[in-house]
Amino acid sequence: PLFNSHEFWPAHEAWESIWLKATGDEKRFLQGLIQLAAAYHHVKRGTLSGAVRLFDASLEKLAPFEDGYLGVRYADAIATAARHRERIARGETIDAREYPKLAFE
């Protein structure tokens, strides 16, 4: 998948095309994934204030869902993203080798 290959903007765009047709909980969940991809896109570009804002939005949107929702195993990625958000807020950098991965059922 694009996200796992660190192609965060293309992942964002791919999920957005699905999100546009979704409704209800699926729409909210997909928006959380879109925001997660956008956050890591900002990390790669070095726009850290944008990354923090998007991490916050993503974590809030994804919090109500159980791991495995819509076949996406994302619990480890969200835990990593929360740690990355805190590090970035302190001005630290994130190495690409630390980027999380999603698993799909």
N, C-alpha and C positions, 0 to 999 in steps of 0.2 A: 504493500500500500504506500501511497504517497507520503503520509505522515511518518511512517517508520523509516522512510528513505530521506527524511529531513527536508522534503519538498513541501514545506508548510503552506506556502501560498497556493500552489496547485491543489493541495488537500482541502484548503479553505474553499476554493472555488468549486471543487467537486461536491463537497458536502452542501454548499449553498444551493446548488442546482436541485438537490433532493429536498432541502429545507423549504424551498419555495413552494413545494407541493404538499408538504407535511402539515398536520394540524395537531393541536393539543400537546400532550406530553412528548410525542415524537418530535414536534417542532422545537420545543424547549430543549430537549436533549441534544438534537442536532445543532442548535444554536450554541450550546455549551462546547461541543466539539469544534465548531467553527471558530469560536473565540479562543479555544486552546491552541489551535493551529496558528491563528493570527498572533497570539502571544509569543509563540516560539519564532514566528516570522520576525517579530520586532526584536527578539533576543538576537537573532542572527544579524539583523541590520544595526544593532547597537542603540535602538531607540527604546531605552529601558523604562522611561515613564509610561510609554504606551504599553509595554509588556506588562508592567505591574497592573495597570488598569484592566487589561484584557484577562490576565490571570484571575483577578478578583471576580470579574463578570463570569468567566468560565466556571470557576470553582463553585460559585453561588448557583449557577444553573444546573450543574451536574450533581450537586449534593443530594437532592432527593431521590436519585435513581440508584438502583442496585447494580452492582457489578454484573455484567452480562446482559444488561438491557439492550434490546435490539441486536443481540449477538456480539456486542462489543465488550471485551474484558478490559476495563480501563482503570481499575482500582489502583494498581501500581503506578500508572502514569499520573493519576491525580495526586497521589501522595508525593511523587517526585515533583510535580508542578507546584505544589504548595511549598515545598522546600526551596525550589528555584525562585519562587515569588519572593520569599523572605530574603534570600541571598541577593537578588537583584535590587530589592528595596534598600539593602545596605550598601549598594554600589559594587558588589562583587560581580564577576563575570562567570558565565557558564560555558564550559567546553562542550563542543558538539558530541563528544563521546558520552556525555551525561544525559543527552536528550532521551526522554522516555519513549517507549514503544507501546502500541496498542495491539491487542490480540483479538482476532475475529473468529467467531464460532461458525 
